[in-house]
Amino acid sequence: MKKRILSIAILASMTSGLTYAADDADIDMSNPTDVYTSIGASYGSEGANLKGQLMLSEKTGDTGQKTGIIFEAKNILNEGDKTPQFTGMVQHPDYGMVPTFNDETSKRSYRLRYGTINTTNGTGWSIDAILADHPFYGSMAVVQAGPVMTIPVTDNFYIWPILYAGGVVIEDNMSQILPPDMAGSTAVSSSGIDVPSLILTGMVYARYAFNDHFWALLSTSYTEEIQGKSWSDDIMDGGLQMASFSGEISVAYQMNKRQNVRVNYKTDNSDSTDDSYWIEYNHAF
């Protein structure tokens, strides 16, 4: 199951900020840490996606600092085969209490990222929040923050390492797991949400520009728990059963400074998800 994030209402604020555009010379759409106002749409094996970026800062000027937010809504139509979702424990005449899966896990997810980058030295930091549906725990949010660094290897090849730390927030479904006579126990149930894990994620972006019109961007990430439930162990073993490793590659045709078309492929090490691919169009303002 893939991670992602939060509320579509932010799209309206992005649209209202389209006039805050940077000049063409200030935009590098191949740089995953560059900040400008943009909007994009894509479609692929996991349905239709929307994304947008809003530049919150003034044009860099003397400060050399860019700040903005990125919003993504993935599989907005909730297409594709659904995974059964846990709906509680019931009494079976032969096997005692058994779990039921009478609902479907939504494949729709949202992501919101706030970040700032110093264009002089290439350092910055960001906050990343993802909201998705989990087949056992219901709604699940992953919120992390951390620094980013820019490493220019050559004029055409750049690397951006990022280190995130944060936590996982899930619905408190203890009342569904416990037998009916214990479901109301306040000793084992929280007030609506639980924080089962603190996690650490290491990410690396690497971009190679072949020329002014073609470039490729590779991103990899690895996530591990610091404390609490295992990030990757099976649910039956007490874990969250999430992919610990993911990799994504984009190959882009840069039509001009403000428009590109990308072909994307993503994979991970989870047994419950398939590799995905999509084609997208992006426009910067």
PyRosetta script that sets phi, psi and omega in degrees:
from pyrosetta import init, pose_from_sequence

init()
pose = pose_from_sequence("MKKRILSIAILASMTSGLTYAADDADIDMSNPTDVYTSIGASYGSEGANLKGQLMLSEKTGDTGQKTGIIFEAKNILNEGDKTPQFTGMVQHPDYGMVPTFNDETSKRSYRLRYGTINTTNGTGWSIDAILADHPFYGSMAVVQAGPVMTIPVTDNFYIWPILYAGGVVIEDNMSQILPPDMAGSTAVSSSGIDVPSLILTGMVYARYAFNDHFWALLSTSYTEEIQGKSWSDDIMDGGLQMASFSGEISVAYQMNKRQNVRVNYKTDNSDSTDDSYWIEYNHAF")
pose.set_psi(1, 137.0)
pose.set_omega(1, -172.1)
pose.set_phi(2, -94.8)
pose.set_psi(2, 148.5)
pose.set_omega(2, 178.9)
pose.set_phi(3, -86.6)
pose.set_psi(3, 150.5)
pose.set_omega(3, 173.3)
pose.set_phi(4, -165.2)
pose.set_psi(4, -153.7)
pose.set_omega(4, -173.7)
pose.set_phi(5, -154.3)
pose.set_psi(5, -168.6)
pose.set_omega(5, -156.4)
pose.set_phi(6, -63.0)
pose.set_psi(6, 161.6)
pose.set_omega(6, 177.6)
pose.set_phi(7, -14.1)
pose.set_psi(7, 130.1)
pose.set_omega(7, -176.7)
pose.set_phi(8, -75.0)
pose.set_psi(8, -11.3)
pose.set_omega(8, -179.2)
pose.set_phi(9, -60.3)
pose.set_psi(9, -25.5)
pose.set_omega(9, -177.7)
pose.set_phi(10, -65.3)
pose.set_psi(10, -20.7)
pose.set_omega(10, -177.6)
pose.set_phi(11, -63.2)
pose.set_psi(11, -33.9)
pose.set_omega(11, 179.3)
pose.set_phi(12, -63.8)
pose.set_psi(12, -40.8)
pose.set_omega(12, 179.6)
pose.set_phi(13, -68.1)
pose.set_psi(13, -30.0)
pose.set_omega(13, 176.9)
pose.set_phi(14, -67.7)
pose.set_psi(14, -43.3)
pose.set_omega(14, -179.3)
pose.set_phi(15, -61.7)
pose.set_psi(15, -38.4)
pose.set_omega(15, -179.7)
pose.set_phi(16, -67.8)
pose.set_psi(16, -17.3)
pose.set_omega(16, -177.3)
pose.set_phi(17, -101.5)
pose.set_psi(17, 13.4)
pose.set_omega(17, -174.6)
pose.set_phi(18, -64.5)
pose.set_psi(18, -23.2)
pose.set_omega(18, -179.3)
pose.set_phi(19, -76.9)
pose.set_psi(19, -6.5)
pose.set_omega(19, -179.7)
pose.set_phi(20, -83.3)
pose.set_psi(20, 31.7)
pose.set_omega(20, -171.4)
pose.set_phi(21, -70.3)
pose.set_psi(21, 149.9)
pose.set_omega(21, 171.3)
pose.set_phi(22, -85.6)
pose.set_psi(22, 159.6)
pose.set_omega(22, 174.5)
pose.set_phi(23, -65.6)
pose.set_psi(23, 157.2)
pose.set_omega(23, -179.9)
pose.set_phi(24, -52.9)
pose.set_psi(24, -38.4)
pose.set_omega(24, -176.6)
pose.set_phi(25, -66.5)
pose.set_psi(25, -20.2)
pose.set_omega(25, -178.0)
pose.set_phi(26, -91.5)
pose.set_psi(26, -4.9)
pose.set_omega(26, -174.3)
pose.set_phi(27, -102.9)
pose.set_psi(27, 130.5)
pose.set_omega(27, 170.8)
pose.set_phi(28, -130.0)
pose.set_psi(28, 95.0)
pose.set_omega(28, -174.6)
pose.set_phi(29, -72.1)
pose.set_psi(29, -10.2)
pose.set_omega(29, 176.4)
pose.set_phi(30, -87.1)
pose.set_psi(30, -9.8)
pose.set_omega(30, -178.7)
pose.set_phi(31, -91.9)
pose.set_psi(31, 113.3)
pose.set_omega(31, -176.4)
pose.set_phi(32, -68.5)
pose.set_psi(32, -11.8)
pose.set_omega(32, 179.0)
pose.set_phi(33, -104.7)
pose.set_psi(33, -2.3)
pose.set_omega(33, 179.4)
pose.set_phi(34, -70.8)
pose.set_psi(34, 149.9)
pose.set_omega(34, -176.3)
pose.set_phi(35, -119.5)
pose.set_psi(35, 126.0)
pose.set_omega(35, 176.7)
pose.set_phi(36, -162.8)
pose.set_psi(36, 171.3)
pose.set_omega(36, 178.8)
pose.set_phi(37, -91.7)
pose.set_psi(37, 129.9)
pose.set_omega(37, -176.8)
pose.set_phi(38, -155.1)
pose.set_psi(38, 168.4)
pose.set_omega(38, 173.7)
pose.set_phi(39, -144.4)
pose.set_psi(39, 148.6)
pose.set_omega(39, -178.4)
pose.set_phi(40, -149.5)
pose.set_psi(40, 158.5)
pose.set_omega(40, 177.4)
pose.set_phi(41, -142.5)
pose.set_psi(41, 150.2)
pose.set_omega(41, -179.2)
pose.set_phi(42, -151.3)
pose.set_psi(42, 163.2)
pose.set_omega(42, 175.7)
pose.set_phi(43, -147.7)
pose.set_psi(43, 142.1)
pose.set_omega(43, -179.5)
pose.set_phi(44, -167.9)
pose.set_psi(44, -151.7)
pose.set_omega(44, -174.8)
pose.set_phi(45, -66.9)
pose.set_psi(45, -18.9)
pose.set_omega(45, 178.1)
pose.set_phi(46, -110.5)
pose.set_psi(46, 25.5)
pose.set_omega(46, 173.5)
pose.set_phi(47, 91.1)
pose.set_psi(47, -161.2)
pose.set_omega(47, -175.3)
pose.set_phi(48, -92.6)
pose.set_psi(48, 141.0)
pose.set_omega(48, -178.4)
pose.set_phi(49, -131.2)
pose.set_psi(49, 150.0)
pose.set_omega(49, 174.0)
pose.set_phi(50, -129.0)
pose.set_psi(50, 147.2)
pose.set_omega(50, 174.2)
pose.set_phi(51, -151.1)
pose.set_psi(51, 156.5)
pose.set_omega(51, 178.6)
pose.set_phi(52, -154.0)
pose.set_psi(52, 157.4)
pose.set_omega(52, 178.1)
pose.set_phi(53, -133.3)
pose.set_psi(53, 138.1)
pose.set_omega(53, 179.4)
pose.set_phi(54, -124.8)
pose.set_psi(54, 122.0)
pose.set_omega(54, 177.1)
pose.set_phi(55, -80.7)
pose.set_psi(55, 121.5)
pose.set_omega(55, -177.3)
pose.set_phi(56, -93.9)
pose.set_psi(56, -24.3)
pose.set_omega(56, -176.6)
pose.set_phi(57, -88.0)
pose.set_psi(57, 166.5)
pose.set_omega(57, 171.5)
pose.set_phi(58, -71.2)
pose.set_psi(58, 168.2)
pose.set_omega(58, 171.2)
pose.set_phi(59, -56.0)
pose.set_psi(59, 144.0)
pose.set_omega(59, -165.3)
pose.set_phi(60, -46.1)
pose.set_psi(60, -42.7)
pose.set_omega(60, 178.3)
pose.set_phi(61, 54.3)
pose.set_psi(61, -134.3)
pose.set_omega(61, -177.8)
pose.set_phi(62, -86.4)
pose.set_psi(62, -13.9)
pose.set_omega(62, -174.1)
pose.set_phi(63, -78.4)
pose.set_psi(63, -31.4)
pose.set_omega(63, -177.8)
pose.set_phi(64, 67.7)
pose.set_psi(64, 19.3)
pose.set_omega(64, -176.8)
pose.set_phi(65, -118.8)
pose.set_psi(65, 128.9)
pose.set_omega(65, 175.0)
pose.set_phi(66, -117.1)
pose.set_psi(66, 136.0)
pose.set_omega(66, -179.1)
pose.set_phi(67, -134.2)
pose.set_psi(67, 139.2)
pose.set_omega(67, 179.6)
pose.set_phi(68, -165.4)
pose.set_psi(68, 179.4)
pose.set_omega(68, 177.4)
pose.set_phi(69, -127.8)
pose.set_psi(69, 147.2)
pose.set_omega(69, 176.7)
pose.set_phi(70, -121.5)
pose.set_psi(70, 134.0)
pose.set_omega(70, 178.0)
pose.set_phi(71, -123.4)
pose.set_psi(71, 136.6)
pose.set_omega(71, 176.1)
pose.set_phi(72, -133.1)
pose.set_psi(72, 137.8)
pose.set_omega(72, 170.9)
pose.set_phi(73, -123.8)
pose.set_psi(73, 117.1)
pose.set_omega(73, -175.2)
pose.set_phi(74, -108.8)
pose.set_psi(74, 141.7)
pose.set_omega(74, -177.3)
pose.set_phi(75, 50.8)
pose.set_psi(75, 56.7)
pose.set_omega(75, -173.0)
pose.set_phi(76, -64.3)
pose.set_psi(76, -22.5)
pose.set_omega(76, 178.2)
pose.set_phi(77, -94.7)
pose.set_psi(77, 2.3)
pose.set_omega(77, 177.8)
pose.set_phi(78, 54.8)
pose.set_psi(78, 51.4)
pose.set_omega(78, -177.6)
pose.set_phi(79, -86.6)
pose.set_psi(79, 166.5)
pose.set_omega(79, 173.7)
pose.set_phi(80, 94.1)
pose.set_psi(80, 170.5)
pose.set_omega(80, 179.0)
pose.set_phi(81, -66.1)
pose.set_psi(81, 137.8)
pose.set_omega(81, -176.9)
pose.set_phi(82, -100.0)
pose.set_psi(82, 147.8)
pose.set_omega(82, 174.5)
pose.set_phi(83, -87.4)
pose.set_psi(83, 136.3)
pose.set_omega(83, 176.2)
pose.set_phi(84, -57.5)
pose.set_psi(84, 146.4)
pose.set_omega(84, -179.2)
pose.set_phi(85, -119.1)
pose.set_psi(85, 138.6)
pose.set_omega(85, -179.1)
pose.set_phi(86, -60.5)
pose.set_psi(86, 132.1)
pose.set_omega(86, -179.8)
pose.set_phi(87, -125.2)
pose.set_psi(87, 7.9)
pose.set_omega(87, 175.6)
pose.set_phi(88, 127.8)
pose.set_psi(88, 174.2)
pose.set_omega(88, 179.7)
pose.set_phi(89, -102.1)
pose.set_psi(89, 139.3)
pose.set_omega(89, 176.2)
pose.set_phi(90, -130.3)
pose.set_psi(90, 158.3)
pose.set_omega(90, -179.1)
pose.set_phi(91, -84.0)
pose.set_psi(91, 122.7)
pose.set_omega(91, 176.6)
pose.set_phi(92, -103.8)
pose.set_psi(92, 136.1)
pose.set_omega(92, -176.2)
pose.set_phi(93, -61.8)
pose.set_psi(93, -25.9)
pose.set_omega(93, -177.5)
pose.set_phi(94, -106.4)
pose.set_psi(94, -29.6)
pose.set_omega(94, -171.2)
pose.set_phi(95, -115.2)
pose.set_psi(95, 4.8)
pose.set_omega(95, -179.5)
pose.set_phi(96, 76.3)
pose.set_psi(96, -143.3)
pose.set_omega(96, -178.4)
pose.set_phi(97, -76.8)
pose.set_psi(97, 123.9)
pose.set_omega(97, -180.0)
pose.set_phi(98, -128.2)
pose.set_psi(98, 148.8)
pose.set_omega(98, 179.4)
pose.set_phi(99, -76.5)
pose.set_psi(99, 149.4)
pose.set_omega(99, 174.8)
pose.set_phi(100, -117.5)
pose.set_psi(100, 148.4)
pose.set_omega(100, 179.3)
pose.set_phi(101, -131.7)
pose.set_psi(101, 74.9)
pose.set_omega(101, -173.7)
pose.set_phi(102, -99.8)
pose.set_psi(102, 9.5)
pose.set_omega(102, 178.9)
pose.set_phi(103, -125.4)
pose.set_psi(103, 175.9)
pose.set_omega(103, 178.5)
pose.set_phi(104, -119.0)
pose.set_psi(104, 141.3)
pose.set_omega(104, 177.2)
pose.set_phi(105, -78.6)
pose.set_psi(105, 126.7)
pose.set_omega(105, 178.2)
pose.set_phi(106, -67.8)
pose.set_psi(106, 140.4)
pose.set_omega(106, 177.1)
pose.set_phi(107, -96.4)
pose.set_psi(107, 2.9)
pose.set_omega(107, 177.6)
pose.set_phi(108, -80.1)
pose.set_psi(108, 141.6)
pose.set_omega(108, 178.8)
pose.set_phi(109, -149.9)
pose.set_psi(109, 162.9)
pose.set_omega(109, -175.9)
pose.set_phi(110, -135.6)
pose.set_psi(110, 152.0)
pose.set_omega(110, 178.7)
pose.set_phi(111, -142.7)
pose.set_psi(111, 139.2)
pose.set_omega(111, 175.7)
pose.set_phi(112, -133.6)
pose.set_psi(112, 129.4)
pose.set_omega(112, -179.9)
pose.set_phi(113, -131.5)
pose.set_psi(113, 127.0)
pose.set_omega(113, 173.7)
pose.set_phi(114, -107.4)
pose.set_psi(114, 131.1)
pose.set_omega(114, -178.3)
pose.set_phi(115, -149.0)
pose.set_psi(115, 159.1)
pose.set_omega(115, 175.5)
pose.set_phi(116, -139.9)
pose.set_psi(116, 142.3)
pose.set_omega(116, -176.4)
pose.set_phi(117, -137.9)
pose.set_psi(117, 137.4)
pose.set_omega(117, 175.5)
pose.set_phi(118, -89.6)
pose.set_psi(118, 115.2)
pose.set_omega(118, -175.1)
pose.set_phi(119, -74.9)
pose.set_psi(119, -10.2)
pose.set_omega(119, 178.9)
pose.set_phi(120, -81.2)
pose.set_psi(120, -46.8)
pose.set_omega(120, -177.6)
pose.set_phi(121, -112.5)
pose.set_psi(121, -3.1)
pose.set_omega(121, 174.9)
pose.set_phi(122, 76.0)
pose.set_psi(122, 13.3)
pose.set_omega(122, 178.5)
pose.set_phi(123, -103.2)
pose.set_psi(123, 154.3)
pose.set_omega(123, 178.8)
pose.set_phi(124, -173.3)
pose.set_psi(124, -165.2)
pose.set_omega(124, 178.1)
pose.set_phi(125, -155.6)
pose.set_psi(125, 163.1)
pose.set_omega(125, 179.7)
pose.set_phi(126, -150.8)
pose.set_psi(126, 160.2)
pose.set_omega(126, 172.0)
pose.set_phi(127, -115.4)
pose.set_psi(127, 128.9)
pose.set_omega(127, -175.4)
pose.set_phi(128, -122.8)
pose.set_psi(128, 127.0)
pose.set_omega(128, -179.6)
pose.set_phi(129, -129.4)
pose.set_psi(129, 134.6)
pose.set_omega(129, -177.1)
pose.set_phi(130, -128.9)
pose.set_psi(130, 135.0)
pose.set_omega(130, 176.7)
pose.set_phi(131, -124.9)
pose.set_psi(131, 124.4)
pose.set_omega(131, -179.2)
pose.set_phi(132, -146.8)
pose.set_psi(132, 176.7)
pose.set_omega(132, 179.6)
pose.set_phi(133, -103.6)
pose.set_psi(133, 136.1)
pose.set_omega(133, -179.8)
pose.set_phi(134, -109.7)
pose.set_psi(134, 139.8)
pose.set_omega(134, -176.6)
pose.set_phi(135, -66.6)
pose.set_psi(135, -18.0)
pose.set_omega(135, 179.8)
pose.set_phi(136, -115.3)
pose.set_psi(136, -38.5)
pose.set_omega(136, -172.4)
pose.set_phi(137, -99.5)
pose.set_psi(137, 0.7)
pose.set_omega(137, -178.5)
pose.set_phi(138, 76.7)
pose.set_psi(138, -140.0)
pose.set_omega(138, -179.3)
pose.set_phi(139, -64.1)
pose.set_psi(139, 138.5)
pose.set_omega(139, -175.8)
pose.set_phi(140, -139.6)
pose.set_psi(140, 129.8)
pose.set_omega(140, 177.8)
pose.set_phi(141, -120.6)
pose.set_psi(141, 140.3)
pose.set_omega(141, 175.8)
pose.set_phi(142, -122.5)
pose.set_psi(142, 118.1)
pose.set_omega(142, -176.5)
pose.set_phi(143, -122.7)
pose.set_psi(143, 123.7)
pose.set_omega(143, -178.1)
pose.set_phi(144, -140.1)
pose.set_psi(144, 161.0)
pose.set_omega(144, 177.5)
pose.set_phi(145, -145.7)
pose.set_psi(145, 153.5)
pose.set_omega(145, 178.6)
pose.set_phi(146, 175.2)
pose.set_psi(146, 176.3)
pose.set_omega(146, -175.7)
pose.set_phi(147, -89.2)
pose.set_psi(147, 158.8)
pose.set_omega(147, 174.8)
pose.set_phi(148, -131.0)
pose.set_psi(148, 147.8)
pose.set_omega(148, 179.3)
pose.set_phi(149, -132.0)
pose.set_psi(149, 146.4)
pose.set_omega(149, 177.2)
pose.set_phi(150, -106.0)
pose.set_psi(150, 126.6)
pose.set_omega(150, 179.5)
pose.set_phi(151, -121.6)
pose.set_psi(151, 104.1)
pose.set_omega(151, 176.7)
pose.set_phi(152, -81.0)
pose.set_psi(152, 109.9)
pose.set_omega(152, 179.9)
pose.set_phi(153, -80.6)
pose.set_psi(153, -50.4)
pose.set_omega(153, 172.2)
pose.set_phi(154, -138.5)
pose.set_psi(154, -178.4)
pose.set_omega(154, 177.7)
pose.set_phi(155, -61.3)
pose.set_psi(155, -29.8)
pose.set_omega(155, -175.5)
pose.set_phi(156, -103.5)
pose.set_psi(156, -13.5)
pose.set_omega(156, -173.1)
pose.set_phi(157, -121.5)
pose.set_psi(157, 118.4)
pose.set_omega(157, -179.5)
pose.set_phi(158, -125.3)
pose.set_psi(158, 149.8)
pose.set_omega(158, 176.5)
pose.set_phi(159, -128.2)
pose.set_psi(159, 138.8)
pose.set_omega(159, 177.7)
pose.set_phi(160, -127.8)
pose.set_psi(160, 99.5)
pose.set_omega(160, 174.5)
pose.set_phi(161, -82.7)
pose.set_psi(161, 143.1)
pose.set_omega(161, 179.1)
pose.set_phi(162, -134.1)
pose.set_psi(162, 138.8)
pose.set_omega(162, 175.8)
pose.set_phi(163, -123.6)
pose.set_psi(163, 116.6)
pose.set_omega(163, -178.9)
pose.set_phi(164, -108.9)
pose.set_psi(164, 145.3)
pose.set_omega(164, 170.6)
pose.set_phi(165, -136.4)
pose.set_psi(165, 143.0)
pose.set_omega(165, -178.9)
pose.set_phi(166, -180.0)
pose.set_psi(166, -153.1)
pose.set_omega(166, -174.7)
pose.set_phi(167, -141.0)
pose.set_psi(167, 166.0)
pose.set_omega(167, 177.2)
pose.set_phi(168, -109.4)
pose.set_psi(168, 133.4)
pose.set_omega(168, 177.6)
pose.set_phi(169, -120.2)
pose.set_psi(169, 127.9)
pose.set_omega(169, 179.9)
pose.set_phi(170, -129.5)
pose.set_psi(170, 163.8)
pose.set_omega(170, 172.8)
pose.set_phi(171, -65.5)
pose.set_psi(171, 146.5)
pose.set_omega(171, 173.3)
pose.set_phi(172, -84.2)
pose.set_psi(172, 100.0)
pose.set_omega(172, 179.4)
pose.set_phi(173, -107.2)
pose.set_psi(173, 27.0)
pose.set_omega(173, -179.4)
pose.set_phi(174, -59.6)
pose.set_psi(174, -33.5)
pose.set_omega(174, -179.1)
pose.set_phi(175, -66.4)
pose.set_psi(175, -24.3)
pose.set_omega(175, 177.5)
pose.set_phi(176, -81.1)
pose.set_psi(176, -28.1)
pose.set_omega(176, -175.8)
pose.set_phi(177, -82.2)
pose.set_psi(177, -36.8)
pose.set_omega(177, -176.0)
pose.set_phi(178, -74.3)
pose.set_psi(178, 155.5)
pose.set_omega(178, 170.5)
pose.set_phi(179, -59.2)
pose.set_psi(179, 152.8)
pose.set_omega(179, -176.4)
pose.set_phi(180, -52.6)
pose.set_psi(180, -36.3)
pose.set_omega(180, -176.9)
pose.set_phi(181, -74.3)
pose.set_psi(181, -9.9)
pose.set_omega(181, 178.7)
pose.set_phi(182, -113.8)
pose.set_psi(182, -4.0)
pose.set_omega(182, -171.3)
pose.set_phi(183, -62.0)
pose.set_psi(183, -28.0)
pose.set_omega(183, -177.8)
pose.set_phi(184, -89.9)
pose.set_psi(184, 6.2)
pose.set_omega(184, -176.7)
pose.set_phi(185, -67.1)
pose.set_psi(185, 123.4)
pose.set_omega(185, 178.6)
pose.set_phi(186, -80.5)
pose.set_psi(186, -11.5)
pose.set_omega(186, -178.0)
pose.set_phi(187, -72.4)
pose.set_psi(187, -23.2)
pose.set_omega(187, -176.2)
pose.set_phi(188, -120.8)
pose.set_psi(188, 4.8)
pose.set_omega(188, -177.2)
pose.set_phi(189, -123.0)
pose.set_psi(189, 138.9)
pose.set_omega(189, 178.6)
pose.set_phi(190, -92.1)
pose.set_psi(190, -174.6)
pose.set_omega(190, -177.7)
pose.set_phi(191, -94.0)
pose.set_psi(191, 56.3)
pose.set_omega(191, 172.9)
pose.set_phi(192, 108.7)
pose.set_psi(192, -33.9)
pose.set_omega(192, -178.7)
pose.set_phi(193, -135.8)
pose.set_psi(193, 156.8)
pose.set_omega(193, 175.0)
pose.set_phi(194, -129.5)
pose.set_psi(194, 152.9)
pose.set_omega(194, 172.2)
pose.set_phi(195, -115.1)
pose.set_psi(195, 90.1)
pose.set_omega(195, -172.5)
pose.set_phi(196, -78.2)
pose.set_psi(196, -21.4)
pose.set_omega(196, -173.5)
pose.set_phi(197, -149.0)
pose.set_psi(197, 146.3)
pose.set_omega(197, 163.2)
pose.set_phi(198, -105.7)
pose.set_psi(198, 135.3)
pose.set_omega(198, -170.7)
pose.set_phi(199, -131.1)
pose.set_psi(199, 164.0)
pose.set_omega(199, 177.6)
pose.set_phi(200, -132.3)
pose.set_psi(200, 132.2)
pose.set_omega(200, 179.9)
pose.set_phi(201, -127.3)
pose.set_psi(201, 126.7)
pose.set_omega(201, 172.7)
pose.set_phi(202, -104.0)
pose.set_psi(202, 129.2)
pose.set_omega(202, -179.0)
pose.set_phi(203, -126.5)
pose.set_psi(203, 149.9)
pose.set_omega(203, 173.3)
pose.set_phi(204, -139.2)
pose.set_psi(204, 126.9)
pose.set_omega(204, 168.7)
pose.set_phi(205, -103.1)
pose.set_psi(205, 140.1)
pose.set_omega(205, 175.4)
pose.set_phi(206, -136.6)
pose.set_psi(206, 126.1)
pose.set_omega(206, -177.9)
pose.set_phi(207, -123.6)
pose.set_psi(207, 134.4)
pose.set_omega(207, 174.2)
pose.set_phi(208, -123.0)
pose.set_psi(208, 124.1)
pose.set_omega(208, 178.4)
pose.set_phi(209, -98.1)
pose.set_psi(209, 114.8)
pose.set_omega(209, 179.8)
pose.set_phi(210, -72.3)
pose.set_psi(210, -39.5)
pose.set_omega(210, 176.2)
pose.set_phi(211, -162.9)
pose.set_psi(211, -162.6)
pose.set_omega(211, -177.2)
pose.set_phi(212, -69.9)
pose.set_psi(212, -16.9)
pose.set_omega(212, -173.4)
pose.set_phi(213, -114.5)
pose.set_psi(213, -19.6)
pose.set_omega(213, -177.3)
pose.set_phi(214, -125.8)
pose.set_psi(214, 132.8)
pose.set_omega(214, 176.3)
pose.set_phi(215, -149.5)
pose.set_psi(215, 160.2)
pose.set_omega(215, 178.5)
pose.set_phi(216, -128.7)
pose.set_psi(216, 140.5)
pose.set_omega(216, 179.4)
pose.set_phi(217, -126.6)
pose.set_psi(217, 123.7)
pose.set_omega(217, 177.2)
pose.set_phi(218, -110.7)
pose.set_psi(218, 134.7)
pose.set_omega(218, 174.1)
pose.set_phi(219, -131.3)
pose.set_psi(219, 138.3)
pose.set_omega(219, 176.4)
pose.set_phi(220, -132.8)
pose.set_psi(220, 150.2)
pose.set_omega(220, 177.4)
pose.set_phi(221, -146.2)
pose.set_psi(221, 149.9)
pose.set_omega(221, 176.1)
pose.set_phi(222, -136.7)
pose.set_psi(222, 129.6)
pose.set_omega(222, -176.7)
pose.set_phi(223, -121.0)
pose.set_psi(223, 137.8)
pose.set_omega(223, 178.4)
pose.set_phi(224, -143.6)
pose.set_psi(224, 147.8)
pose.set_omega(224, 177.7)
pose.set_phi(225, -75.2)
pose.set_psi(225, 143.8)
pose.set_omega(225, 172.0)
pose.set_phi(226, -93.5)
pose.set_psi(226, -39.2)
pose.set_omega(226, -178.1)
pose.set_phi(227, -153.5)
pose.set_psi(227, 147.3)
pose.set_omega(227, 177.0)
pose.set_phi(228, 96.5)
pose.set_psi(228, -152.8)
pose.set_omega(228, -177.9)
pose.set_phi(229, -61.5)
pose.set_psi(229, 146.3)
pose.set_omega(229, 175.0)
pose.set_phi(230, -64.9)
pose.set_psi(230, 138.7)
pose.set_omega(230, 178.8)
pose.set_phi(231, -69.3)
pose.set_psi(231, -37.0)
pose.set_omega(231, -170.1)
pose.set_phi(232, -110.8)
pose.set_psi(232, -16.3)
pose.set_omega(232, -179.8)
pose.set_phi(233, -62.7)
pose.set_psi(233, 154.1)
pose.set_omega(233, 178.3)
pose.set_phi(234, -60.7)
pose.set_psi(234, 153.9)
pose.set_omega(234, 177.2)
pose.set_phi(235, -58.2)
pose.set_psi(235, -39.8)
pose.set_omega(235, -179.1)
pose.set_phi(236, -66.2)
pose.set_psi(236, -20.0)
pose.set_omega(236, 177.2)
pose.set_phi(237, -98.6)
pose.set_psi(237, 10.4)
pose.set_omega(237, 176.6)
pose.set_phi(238, 90.7)
pose.set_psi(238, 9.5)
pose.set_omega(238, -178.5)
pose.set_phi(239, -98.6)
pose.set_psi(239, -177.2)
pose.set_omega(239, 178.4)
pose.set_phi(240, -94.7)
pose.set_psi(240, -11.5)
pose.set_omega(240, 176.3)
pose.set_phi(241, 56.6)
pose.set_psi(241, 48.8)
pose.set_omega(241, 177.5)
pose.set_phi(242, -108.5)
pose.set_psi(242, 153.9)
pose.set_omega(242, 177.5)
pose.set_phi(243, -67.2)
pose.set_psi(243, 128.1)
pose.set_omega(243, 179.7)
pose.set_phi(244, -83.7)
pose.set_psi(244, -28.8)
pose.set_omega(244, -179.6)
pose.set_phi(245, -121.3)
pose.set_psi(245, 139.7)
pose.set_omega(245, 171.6)
pose.set_phi(246, -142.5)
pose.set_psi(246, 149.2)
pose.set_omega(246, 177.9)
pose.set_phi(247, -138.0)
pose.set_psi(247, 142.5)
pose.set_omega(247, -177.6)
pose.set_phi(248, -141.7)
pose.set_psi(248, 138.8)
pose.set_omega(248, 176.6)
pose.set_phi(249, -129.8)
pose.set_psi(249, 136.7)
pose.set_omega(249, 177.6)
pose.set_phi(250, -123.0)
pose.set_psi(250, 133.8)
pose.set_omega(250, 172.7)
pose.set_phi(251, -117.2)
pose.set_psi(251, 124.3)
pose.set_omega(251, -169.7)
pose.set_phi(252, -122.3)
pose.set_psi(252, 146.0)
pose.set_omega(252, 167.6)
pose.set_phi(253, -107.5)
pose.set_psi(253, 114.3)
pose.set_omega(253, -178.6)
pose.set_phi(254, -89.1)
pose.set_psi(254, 101.1)
pose.set_omega(254, -176.6)
pose.set_phi(255, -64.8)
pose.set_psi(255, -41.9)
pose.set_omega(255, 174.3)
pose.set_phi(256, -159.1)
pose.set_psi(256, -171.8)
pose.set_omega(256, -176.4)
pose.set_phi(257, -62.5)
pose.set_psi(257, -22.9)
pose.set_omega(257, -172.7)
pose.set_phi(258, -109.8)
pose.set_psi(258, -5.3)
pose.set_omega(258, -175.6)
pose.set_phi(259, -138.0)
pose.set_psi(259, 138.9)
pose.set_omega(259, 171.5)
pose.set_phi(260, -148.0)
pose.set_psi(260, 161.6)
pose.set_omega(260, 173.7)
pose.set_phi(261, -121.7)
pose.set_psi(261, 132.6)
pose.set_omega(261, -176.3)
pose.set_phi(262, -125.6)
pose.set_psi(262, 144.0)
pose.set_omega(262, 169.6)
pose.set_phi(263, -110.4)
pose.set_psi(263, 127.7)
pose.set_omega(263, -172.1)
pose.set_phi(264, -124.1)
pose.set_psi(264, 147.8)
pose.set_omega(264, 175.1)
pose.set_phi(265, -138.6)
pose.set_psi(265, 136.3)
pose.set_omega(265, -179.1)
pose.set_phi(266, -135.5)
pose.set_psi(266, 141.6)
pose.set_omega(266, 176.9)
pose.set_phi(267, -140.0)
pose.set_psi(267, 163.1)
pose.set_omega(267, 174.0)
pose.set_phi(268, -151.7)
pose.set_psi(268, -179.6)
pose.set_omega(268, -177.1)
pose.set_phi(269, -101.8)
pose.set_psi(269, 23.6)
pose.set_omega(269, 177.7)
pose.set_phi(270, -88.6)
pose.set_psi(270, 141.1)
pose.set_omega(270, 176.9)
pose.set_phi(271, -77.9)
pose.set_psi(271, -15.7)
pose.set_omega(271, -172.5)
pose.set_phi(272, -96.9)
pose.set_psi(272, 0.3)
pose.set_omega(272, -179.3)
pose.set_phi(273, -129.1)
pose.set_psi(273, 149.5)
pose.set_omega(273, 177.0)
pose.set_phi(274, -96.9)
pose.set_psi(274, 159.5)
pose.set_omega(274, 171.7)
pose.set_phi(275, -61.5)
pose.set_psi(275, 150.3)
pose.set_omega(275, -177.4)
pose.set_phi(276, -130.2)
pose.set_psi(276, 157.6)
pose.set_omega(276, 179.1)
pose.set_phi(277, -148.3)
pose.set_psi(277, 152.5)
pose.set_omega(277, -179.8)
pose.set_phi(278, -162.0)
pose.set_psi(278, 160.1)
pose.set_omega(278, 175.9)
pose.set_phi(279, -118.7)
pose.set_psi(279, 138.9)
pose.set_omega(279, -174.2)
pose.set_phi(280, -139.0)
pose.set_psi(280, 157.1)
pose.set_omega(280, 176.3)
pose.set_phi(281, -123.4)
pose.set_psi(281, 135.9)
pose.set_omega(281, -179.7)
pose.set_phi(282, -129.2)
pose.set_psi(282, 141.7)
pose.set_omega(282, 179.2)
pose.set_phi(283, -133.0)
pose.set_psi(283, 124.0)
pose.set_omega(283, 176.9)
pose.set_phi(284, -98.6)
pose.set_psi(284, 146.8)
pose.set_omega(284, -176.4)
pose.set_phi(285, -111.1)
pose.dump_pdb("model.pdb")
